[in-house]
Amino acid sequence: MAYSLTIYPIFDRMLSREDKESLLGQKGIMIWMTGLSGSGKSTIAIGVERELHKKGILCRILDGDNIRAGINSNLGFSEEDRRENIRRIAEIGKLFVDTGIVTIACFVSPTNELRQMARDIIGDKDFREVYIATPLDECERRDVKGLYARARRGEVKDFTGISAPFEAPTNPDLCLDTSQMTLKEEVEAVLDLIQ
């Protein structure tokens, strides 16, 4: 007797994305924020999350701090590990988006190739790229974690913006320079993109 092995046997029995979005009364979307460390990605994401919460919209922030402390705690900062970090984040993000949750990913994601991989995993129709284009000198001035100072002293290898390159997005859906805008303006711009 021949048996047919189906690797994903329950997908056709699970509730659909439409069922979940109908329950929540909202659509899932990924807002992928990219930019240098200290550019303002997380600060803007927190502001957006609070405004969405006030409107009754469920939102989830995926950030280097909450991802690298958990599911990606086994990864370093080699090129291979950075790629795997972004791949896992995109796969997790896709699950949230497919559940109808507004998801905001805040990651340096320094190359167009990495960001394209994330877009491919999540799906073009659900992916909005936001480039936080704050200048390097402003990011260094903020340096709340002391990372730029350590990188300048050679204590942190392959630090994006200092000893590793950052490729600016070629065609982001939104570009924000936090040295030229107020937080309120930045949050409103992202909310407009989500709406």
C-alpha angles and dihedrals in degrees: 000000000000119000124206112221113210111189094197103037100159104049093093091052098047121097112267129246088251090056091053095044089050091052092050095039091227142086125247118240137164119229104193110198115196130179143107123307107278094021093121104261097134094040091055092044091054090050091050092047091053093049092048090048090055088054093050094252117142112230135176126199118210109196137167091253097054095038101044091046090057132011094016098039089116093061128092129192102271115127090256093049092047089053092049090047092056093042092054092045091052092049091050090045091052090056091053093046091048088053090057097256124141101236126196118195116196109192135138088229089175103198136060087229093059093046091048090052089054091048091050092051096045096038129251096254092057099040125091118178117211116189113205095204099187110155119255094243091056091048089051091048090056095043093147092170095045091236098132092051090050091047091050089053090051094248094119116053123212095009110175113246094019112045099000127051129249118207112209112227112264097216114009121179089230134012122200130181106199091197088065102039139054120246089246091056092047093050092048091051091053092045089053089053091051094047 
